[in-house]
């Protein structure tokens, strides 16, 4: 089911990572897979098309021409797999080609519609004189079925060897190699490459009514920027001392670190997040982090995390302190200049805690 979406208006920070160079030891090697072999890997769950990757968008004609290319021996570009720690093959590039193959073998084009129906996959868009015109897989001659099943598609397999403790190279590889239409935004990429229970939990929290009210948006952001805000809050609430720019890399490290976790900090955060959003929604002004137009991420992270980390010990005059903070010149500078610099981020958090909690 596809959720209705809109765009969340966020004030973008200058997160210059040009001076941050992370070196990886990456190995890549080719593998030639038969199409029947790939289809089996798909059925066995050995090939993963990440959650929230772009939907299948090829037309039946595009998919039919791909199948015809295999049947008549034309070359087909390779696909790219990132081989993870569990030896699963994460599709970085080639989703449309792979799904076209799998769908043709299954006999149906695309996924089920709202009524649970699927379109029969007949080779479409070919000349009526073409021997493969309008044929399903089961309609092909035995020799053509065998030819298709034994046709080879090359995959470029990518593994990260080091650094062991910093396995975010898959994010950068996906960011640079993914060619599926409109480029994915940072959180969309994380949802692909760090898919798991942690990000699933954040997406669940993203639907909370108090959170949606704080954002001033009933609908989910189409690029998952609202989920990225929750990830940012989690990361800075619990790992502020470890923060270093660029923010994008920090958030990817957090997403990777907690990828398949649902207990401990994640459970605590989820509980406190719900309390925090309700308190903010009730005590602060509407859209409290969009006071100068778009939502200001540095204003958001410092205030939201401060409230969350002190959610059971908040002053009675929180609303008044918040309003005074918004008019404070020092805080204004902390939320407008070098906002992702590690020193500034930590100073901003300390300043807000002193202003809202300790003052």
C-alpha positions as CSV (number, residue, x, y, z in Angstrom):
1,X,0.0,0.0,0.0
2,X,1.4,3.4,-0.9
3,X,0.9,6.2,1.6
4,X,-0.3,9.7,0.5
5,X,2.7,12.0,0.8
6,X,3.7,15.6,0.7
7,X,6.9,17.6,1.1
8,X,8.0,18.9,4.5
9,X,9.5,22.4,4.3
10,X,12.9,22.2,6.0
11,X,15.6,24.8,6.2
12,X,18.7,23.1,4.8
13,X,21.9,23.5,6.7
14,X,25.4,23.9,5.2
15,X,26.8,20.4,6.0
16,X,30.0,20.7,4.1
17,X,31.7,17.3,4.0
18,X,34.4,18.2,1.4
19,X,37.0,18.3,4.1
20,X,36.0,14.9,5.5
21,X,37.5,11.9,3.7
22,X,36.7,8.4,4.8
23,X,38.8,5.7,3.1
24,X,37.4,2.2,2.6
25,X,38.9,-1.0,1.6
26,X,36.4,-2.3,-0.9
27,X,36.5,-5.4,-3.0
28,X,34.4,-5.9,-6.1
29,X,34.2,-8.9,-8.3
30,X,32.0,-10.1,-11.2
31,X,29.7,-13.1,-11.1
32,X,27.9,-14.5,-14.1
33,X,24.5,-15.7,-13.0
34,X,22.0,-17.6,-15.1
35,X,18.5,-16.1,-15.1
36,X,17.0,-19.2,-13.6
37,X,19.7,-19.0,-10.9
38,X,18.8,-15.4,-10.1
39,X,15.1,-16.3,-10.0
40,X,15.8,-19.1,-7.5
41,X,17.9,-16.7,-5.4
42,X,15.0,-14.3,-5.4
43,X,12.5,-16.9,-4.3
44,X,14.9,-18.1,-1.6
45,X,15.3,-14.5,-0.2
46,X,19.0,-14.3,-1.2
47,X,18.4,-11.2,-3.3
48,X,17.0,-8.2,-1.4
49,X,15.4,-5.2,-3.1
50,X,15.5,-2.7,-0.2
51,X,12.4,-1.3,1.5
52,X,11.5,2.1,0.1
53,X,13.6,1.7,-3.0
54,X,11.8,3.2,-6.0
55,X,8.8,1.1,-7.0
56,X,8.8,-0.9,-10.2
57,X,8.2,1.7,-12.8
58,X,9.1,0.0,-16.1
59,X,6.3,-0.4,-18.7
60,X,5.5,-3.9,-20.0
61,X,7.1,-2.9,-23.3
62,X,10.4,-2.0,-21.6
63,X,10.4,-5.3,-19.7
64,X,9.4,-7.2,-22.9
65,X,12.3,-5.7,-24.8
66,X,14.7,-6.8,-22.1
67,X,13.4,-10.4,-22.2
68,X,13.7,-10.3,-26.0
69,X,17.3,-9.1,-25.7
70,X,18.2,-12.2,-23.8
71,X,16.3,-14.4,-26.3
72,X,18.2,-13.0,-29.3
73,X,21.5,-12.7,-27.6
74,X,21.9,-8.9,-27.2
75,X,24.1,-7.7,-24.3
76,X,22.4,-6.5,-21.2
77,X,24.2,-4.1,-18.7
78,X,25.3,-5.7,-15.4
79,X,23.5,-5.2,-12.1
80,X,25.2,-4.2,-8.9
81,X,24.9,-6.1,-5.6
82,X,26.2,-5.1,-2.2
83,X,27.0,-8.3,-0.3
84,X,26.2,-7.8,3.3
85,X,27.5,-9.6,6.5
86,X,24.8,-12.3,6.0
87,X,25.8,-12.9,2.4
88,X,22.5,-11.4,1.1
89,X,22.7,-9.5,-2.1
90,X,21.3,-6.0,-1.7
91,X,20.4,-4.6,-5.1
92,X,22.2,-1.3,-5.6
93,X,21.4,-0.9,-9.3
94,X,19.4,-3.0,-11.6
95,X,16.1,-3.4,-9.8
96,X,14.0,-2.8,-12.9
97,X,15.9,-5.4,-14.9
98,X,15.8,-8.0,-12.2
99,X,12.1,-7.7,-11.5
100,X,11.3,-7.8,-15.2
101,X,13.1,-11.2,-15.3
102,X,11.4,-12.5,-12.2
103,X,8.0,-11.4,-13.3
104,X,8.3,-13.0,-16.7
105,X,9.3,-16.3,-15.1
106,X,6.3,-16.0,-12.8
107,X,4.0,-15.2,-15.7
108,X,2.6,-12.0,-14.2
109,X,3.7,-8.4,-14.8
110,X,4.2,-6.2,-11.8
111,X,2.7,-6.6,-8.3
112,X,-0.9,-7.1,-7.3
113,X,-3.3,-4.2,-7.7
114,X,-5.7,-3.0,-5.1
115,X,-8.1,-5.8,-6.0
116,X,-5.5,-8.4,-5.6
117,X,-5.2,-9.0,-9.4
118,X,-2.0,-9.2,-11.5
119,X,-1.6,-8.6,-15.2
120,X,-0.5,-11.6,-17.3
121,X,3.0,-11.0,-18.7
122,X,2.9,-11.4,-22.5
123,X,5.8,-10.0,-24.5
124,X,4.4,-6.7,-25.7
125,X,5.6,-4.0,-28.1
126,X,7.2,-6.4,-30.5
127,X,6.4,-6.8,-34.2
128,X,3.6,-9.2,-34.9
129,X,6.1,-11.0,-37.1
130,X,8.4,-11.5,-34.2
131,X,8.4,-15.2,-33.1
132,X,8.1,-14.1,-29.5
133,X,5.2,-11.7,-30.0
134,X,2.5,-11.8,-27.3
135,X,4.1,-15.0,-25.7
136,X,4.2,-15.8,-22.1
137,X,7.1,-17.7,-20.6
138,X,5.1,-21.0,-20.7
139,X,4.2,-20.3,-24.4
140,X,7.9,-20.3,-25.5
141,X,9.3,-23.4,-27.3
142,X,11.3,-25.6,-25.0
143,X,14.5,-24.6,-26.6
144,X,13.7,-20.9,-26.1
145,X,12.7,-21.5,-22.5
146,X,16.0,-23.2,-21.9
147,X,17.9,-20.5,-23.7
148,X,16.3,-17.9,-21.5
149,X,16.8,-19.8,-18.3
150,X,20.5,-20.4,-19.1
151,X,21.1,-16.8,-20.4
152,X,23.7,-15.0,-18.2
153,X,23.4,-11.7,-16.5
154,X,26.6,-10.3,-15.0
155,X,26.5,-8.9,-11.5
156,X,29.2,-6.7,-9.9
157,X,29.5,-7.8,-6.3
158,X,30.7,-5.3,-3.8
159,X,31.9,-6.0,-0.2
160,X,33.5,-3.7,2.4
161,X,36.6,-5.2,4.0
162,X,37.5,-2.3,6.3
163,X,37.2,-0.3,8.4
164,X,35.3,-3.0,10.3
165,X,33.7,-0.6,12.8
166,X,32.5,1.8,10.1
167,X,30.4,-0.1,7.6
168,X,28.7,2.9,5.9
169,X,30.4,2.5,2.6
170,X,27.2,0.9,1.2
171,X,25.4,4.2,1.7
172,X,28.0,6.0,-0.4
173,X,28.1,3.3,-3.0
174,X,24.3,3.3,-3.3
175,X,24.3,7.1,-3.4
176,X,26.7,7.2,-6.4
177,X,25.6,4.1,-8.3
178,X,21.8,4.2,-8.0
179,X,20.5,5.3,-11.4
180,X,16.8,4.6,-11.0
181,X,15.1,7.8,-12.2
182,X,14.9,10.6,-9.7
183,X,17.9,10.4,-7.3
184,X,17.0,9.2,-3.8
185,X,17.3,11.6,-0.9
186,X,19.6,10.7,2.1
187,X,17.0,9.1,4.3
188,X,15.5,7.2,1.4
189,X,18.9,5.7,0.9
190,X,19.3,4.8,4.5
191,X,15.9,3.1,4.4
192,X,17.3,1.0,1.6
193,X,20.8,0.1,2.8
194,X,20.2,0.0,6.6
195,X,16.7,-1.5,6.4
196,X,15.7,-3.3,9.6
197,X,13.7,-3.1,12.8
198,X,15.3,0.2,14.0
199,X,14.2,2.3,11.0
200,X,10.9,0.5,10.9
201,X,10.3,1.7,14.5
202,X,11.2,5.3,13.5
203,X,8.8,5.1,10.6
204,X,6.1,3.9,13.1
205,X,6.9,6.8,15.4
206,X,6.7,9.2,12.4
207,X,2.9,8.5,12.2
208,X,2.2,9.6,15.8
209,X,-0.5,12.3,15.9
210,X,1.4,14.6,18.2
211,X,4.5,14.4,16.0
212,X,2.5,15.2,12.9
213,X,0.9,18.2,14.7
214,X,4.4,19.5,15.7
215,X,5.5,19.3,12.0
216,X,2.2,20.9,10.9
217,X,1.9,18.1,8.3
218,X,-0.8,15.4,8.3
219,X,0.9,13.5,5.5
220,X,4.2,11.7,5.5
221,X,7.1,13.5,3.7
222,X,7.6,11.9,0.3
223,X,11.4,11.9,0.8
224,X,11.3,10.7,4.4
225,X,12.8,13.9,5.8
226,X,10.5,13.6,8.8
227,X,11.9,10.2,9.6
228,X,15.4,11.7,9.3
229,X,14.5,14.3,11.9
230,X,13.6,11.4,14.3
231,X,16.8,9.6,13.5
232,X,18.7,12.9,14.2
233,X,16.9,13.2,17.5
234,X,17.8,9.7,18.5
235,X,21.4,10.0,17.4
236,X,22.0,13.3,19.2
237,X,20.0,12.3,22.3
238,X,22.2,9.3,23.0
239,X,25.5,9.9,21.1
240,X,26.1,13.6,21.2
241,X,29.6,13.1,22.6
242,X,30.5,11.0,19.6
243,X,29.1,13.4,17.0
244,X,31.4,14.8,14.3
245,X,30.4,16.2,11.0
246,X,29.2,15.7,8.4
247,X,25.8,15.2,9.9
248,X,24.8,12.9,7.0
249,X,27.6,10.5,7.8
250,X,26.8,10.6,11.6
251,X,23.2,9.7,10.9
252,X,24.2,6.8,8.6
253,X,26.5,5.4,11.4
254,X,23.6,5.5,13.9
255,X,21.3,3.8,11.4
256,X,23.8,1.1,10.8
257,X,24.7,0.7,14.5
258,X,21.1,0.1,15.5
259,X,19.9,-1.6,12.3
260,X,18.3,-4.6,13.8
261,X,17.7,-3.4,17.4
262,X,14.4,-2.9,19.1
263,X,15.3,-3.0,22.8
264,X,17.5,-0.9,25.1
265,X,17.9,2.6,23.9
266,X,15.5,2.1,21.0
267,X,12.7,1.1,23.4
268,X,13.5,3.9,25.8
269,X,13.6,6.4,23.0
270,X,10.2,5.3,21.6
271,X,8.6,5.6,25.0
272,X,10.1,9.0,25.7
273,X,9.5,10.2,22.2
274,X,5.7,9.8,22.6
275,X,5.7,11.7,25.9
276,X,7.9,14.4,24.5
277,X,5.8,15.0,21.4
278,X,2.7,15.3,23.6
279,X,4.3,17.7,26.0
280,X,5.7,19.9,23.1
281,X,2.4,19.8,21.3
282,X,0.5,20.9,24.4
283,X,2.9,23.4,26.0
284,X,4.7,25.1,23.1
285,X,3.4,27.2,20.2
286,X,2.2,25.5,17.0
287,X,4.9,24.3,14.7
288,X,7.5,25.2,17.4
289,X,10.5,24.5,15.2
290,X,9.4,26.5,12.2
291,X,9.5,29.9,13.9
292,X,11.5,31.6,11.1
293,X,9.7,29.9,8.2
294,X,10.8,26.4,7.3
295,X,11.6,23.9,10.1
296,X,15.1,24.8,11.4
297,X,16.9,21.5,12.1
298,X,19.4,22.9,14.6
299,X,16.7,24.6,16.5
300,X,14.7,21.4,16.5
301,X,17.5,19.0,17.6
302,X,18.7,21.1,20.6
303,X,15.2,21.8,22.0
304,X,13.6,18.4,21.2
305,X,16.5,16.4,22.6
306,X,16.8,18.6,25.7
307,X,13.1,18.1,26.4
308,X,13.3,14.3,25.7
309,X,16.3,13.8,27.9
310,X,14.6,15.6,30.8
311,X,11.1,14.5,30.0
312,X,10.4,13.5,33.6
313,X,12.0,16.6,35.2
314,X,10.7,19.5,33.2
315,X,10.2,23.0,34.7
316,X,6.6,24.3,35.1
317,X,7.5,27.4,33.1
318,X,8.9,25.4,30.1
319,X,6.7,27.4,27.7
320,X,8.0,30.8,29.0
321,X,11.6,29.6,28.8
322,X,11.1,28.4,25.3
323,X,9.8,31.8,24.2
324,X,12.7,33.6,25.8
325,X,15.1,31.2,24.2
326,X,13.7,32.0,20.7
327,X,14.5,35.7,21.3
328,X,18.0,35.0,22.7
329,X,20.8,36.4,20.4
330,X,23.3,33.7,21.4
331,X,20.8,30.9,20.6
332,X,20.0,32.6,17.3
333,X,23.7,32.4,16.3
334,X,23.9,28.8,17.4
335,X,21.1,27.9,15.0
336,X,22.2,29.9,12.0
337,X,26.1,29.8,11.8
338,X,28.1,26.6,11.3
339,X,25.2,24.6,12.7
340,X,26.7,21.1,12.0
341,X,30.2,21.9,13.3
342,X,30.9,19.5,16.2
343,X,32.0,22.2,18.6
344,X,28.9,24.3,17.8
345,X,26.5,21.4,18.1
346,X,27.8,20.5,21.5
347,X,27.8,24.1,22.7
348,X,24.3,24.6,21.3
349,X,23.0,21.6,23.3
350,X,24.7,22.7,26.5
351,X,23.3,26.2,26.1
352,X,19.8,25.0,25.5
353,X,19.9,22.6,28.5
354,X,21.1,25.4,30.8
355,X,18.4,27.8,29.4
356,X,15.4,25.4,29.5
357,X,16.2,23.1,32.4
358,X,18.9,24.4,34.7
359,X,18.1,28.2,34.6
